[in-house]
C-alpha cells in the first residue's frame, strides 16, 4: 500500500511536471528528438502530380495501373531513463533530496515523450541493476515509474555506471534516447569506455545532478563526514586552510576529468542541482541542441 504522503507527492509531481511540459517543453522536445526518418505506410493509385520515383513497379504490373508508395514520418522513439539510486542520492542540503529531483526530472521527460507518442522505460541501478521497467506508453505507466523512483529501496549502495550502460545497450536493440541521471561521483575513467560504446548506438545525455554542499563545505570547525555509499566516517576540521585547499583541489580535478570525459565521447551534459529550478537547465539543453541541429 502506498502511504498518503507518497500518493500526494506523486500527484504533486504529476500536476507540476505536466504543466511544465505543456507550457515549456512539448514543442522543444518534438523539434530536438525527431523520428527515425520516413517509413513505408501504404500503396495507393497514382494521381497527377505524384513523383515518378515513388511508383511501386511490382504493384503497378500486378494491378495493370500505376500505384505509388506512400511514406510517413516514423515518429515513435524509445526513451530510456537510466537513474543512479546509489546512497549519495539520499542527500540534500537545501529543500529536496537528489532522489526527489531525479524523480521530477524523469517525470518531465516522460510526459514530454508520451505527448509525442514515444515509449519510455526505466532502469534503476546502484552497484547492480536494481529494477528494469520496459518501455511503454501511457499515464499509468509513467506514474508507476515516478512511484518507483520515489519509493524504491535499493539493495546496493555503490555506483556502477558502466554496468548500467552495458545493460541498456544489451536490452535496447533499436536506437534510443538515453537520459543517464547520476551525480557522477565515480571516477570518470571507470565508465568512459562504456559511455562511448553506448553513445555510438544510442543518443546518450548525461543529467549531472548535484547538491551545493558537495562542492562547497562551509567553515564550521570540526565536522563528521559520512560516505553515503560505503558508510565510512571521517572527521575533518573545516577551518583548516590546508584541508580546505586540498578539498577544493580534489573537487576541481574530479569535475575537470568528468567534463573532459563527456566531451571526448560526444555526450551532452545537463547540469542540475537541488538549489535551483531544473527548468532553466532543461531549457538551455533543448535550445542548444536545436541550434546545433539547425547548423548541421
C-alpha angles and dihedrals in degrees: 000000000000116000118241089243093055093045090051091049092050090049092048091051091048094052094042097047096042089054090049092050093049094045102038120006112034097089094036092052091050094049095046098042105045126179126268093272126264123340130193112262110170147316122255136175115284116262128196108272096033115130114256091224090066093061113120100220095191094056091040091056092046095048097037091230132077119274127182132209116245120209133194134192112273092227102165114101134175118237119194120197108204106189129189109224097176120140094270089068091072091073133100130151098183120043108310139036117246088245091061093049089049090053092051092047090050090050093052092049092044095052091045089053093046091050086059093048092251125144121242130203134181134218118183117195142175119161084325138028104278103177139358123193111184118233115275140149134245144067096272090054092052093047089053090054092049090049091051092048092053101038107025113119108209122212096214128061102193132077130250107174093165092056091050093050093045090051093051091048090052095046100042108064094174123063108273141179107251120196106195106199113193143123087238092219090149116095110275093228089065096063106021096099093047089049091051093050094045092049091052090062100030139026101258120193120187114220101199107202123191147160120226093235091062092069104026117043114186123234099260100142119240114017136174114225122195125201101229092207100046102023090231114154123215129185114214136176103226091191091061107106093207092052091048091050091048092049093049091048092051092049092049093047092050092048092048093050092047095050092044089053092052091049094047094055095038098245120151117228130213110197113209131171135187093242100059134049111267091215092084092051093049092046092052090049094052092045093048092048092048092049092049092049092051090056095051 
